[in-house]
Amino acid sequence: MRIEKNPSFNDKLFSILKYIAINNPANAKNFKKELDKKITALVNMPFKYRQSIYHDDINVRDLVFKGYTITYIIDNDMIVIIDIFKWENR
């Protein structure tokens, strides 16, 4: 199984990291490192996280991480990371 990140996800993540880095660049690096670990681990257990509360599809999941929701789709042999957002901004 492989992981693909949607360009929109990458853009939003970059904006989040820039915002975190304003006050503490080390926290931004740590946030990215920990998030990358969680995303990489999806290969072994793609259904680990809850079914998305934003989509009515069992293959769309929500990984909640430090106040952010990362939405991804499980599609045969691929996981597509589609979005990242703060829950209160949804």
C-alpha positions in Angstrom: 0.0 0.0 0.0 1.3 3.5 -0.8 0.5 6.9 0.4 -0.3 9.9 -1.8 -0.8 13.4 -0.5 -3.2 15.7 -2.3 -1.6 19.1 -3.4 -4.3 20.9 -1.4 -3.3 19.0 1.7 0.4 19.9 1.2 -0.5 23.6 0.8 -2.6 23.7 3.9 0.0 21.8 5.9 2.7 24.3 4.7 0.5 27.2 5.9 0.0 25.5 9.3 3.7 24.9 9.7 4.5 28.5 8.8 2.1 29.7 11.4 3.5 27.5 14.1 7.1 28.5 13.2 6.3 32.2 13.8 6.5 31.5 17.6 8.6 28.4 17.7 10.4 26.9 14.7 11.3 23.7 16.7 7.6 23.1 17.4 6.8 23.3 13.7 9.5 20.7 12.9 8.3 18.5 15.7 4.7 18.8 14.5 5.7 17.8 11.0 7.9 14.9 12.2 5.2 13.4 14.4 2.5 13.9 11.8 4.6 12.2 9.2 5.1 9.2 11.5 1.3 8.9 12.0 0.7 9.1 8.3 3.4 6.6 7.4 1.9 4.1 10.0 -1.4 4.1 8.1 0.2 1.7 5.6 0.0 -1.0 8.3 -3.4 -0.2 9.7 -5.4 2.0 7.3 -8.6 1.6 9.2 -7.1 2.5 12.6 -8.8 5.9 12.8 -12.5 6.7 12.9 -14.8 6.8 9.9 -15.1 10.4 8.8 -17.8 12.5 10.4 -17.7 14.8 7.4 -18.2 12.1 4.7 -20.7 9.2 4.4 -18.2 6.6 3.2 -16.5 3.9 5.3 -13.3 4.3 3.3 -13.0 8.0 4.3 -11.3 8.3 7.7 -10.4 11.1 10.1 -7.0 11.1 11.8 -7.2 13.6 14.7 -3.8 15.0 15.6 -3.1 17.9 18.0 -6.4 19.7 17.3 -6.3 19.1 13.6 -8.3 16.6 11.5 -6.5 14.9 8.7 -8.9 13.3 6.3 -7.8 10.4 4.1 -9.4 7.9 1.7 -8.5 4.3 1.5 -8.7 3.2 -2.1 -7.6 -0.4 -2.8 -3.8 -0.3 -2.5 -3.5 3.4 -2.0 -4.2 5.9 0.8 -4.8 9.5 -0.3 -4.4 12.2 2.2 -6.9 14.8 1.1 -7.3 17.5 3.8 -6.1 19.0 7.1 -8.0 21.5 9.1 -8.8 22.7 12.7 -12.1 21.1 13.8 -13.5 24.5 14.8 -12.9 25.9 11.3 -14.9 23.2 9.6 
